[in-house]
Amino acid sequence: MFFNRRKEAEPIEEVMTDIWDCVTEDCSGWARKDFSFSSEPVCPFCEGAMIAESKMLPVLNDRIQNR
């Protein structure tokens, strides 16, 4: 008997998401804009400047909605 049959993984829904991206060439730090506390954040890894960009990311369903 063969019991190791796997179901196909459900596709993960992705959307264009606004992010902050580190400008330092050696750093790959980024953060979702929805989770930043500053209008001009610094990179938490290298303390470099960050610029606004967009990236395809999975949808987060447990986000706190702005009231």
Buried (B, 14 or more C-beta within 10 A) or exposed (E): EEEEEEEEEEEEEEEEBEBBBBEBEEBEBBBBBEEBEEEEBBBEEBEBEBEEEEEEBEEEEEEEEEE
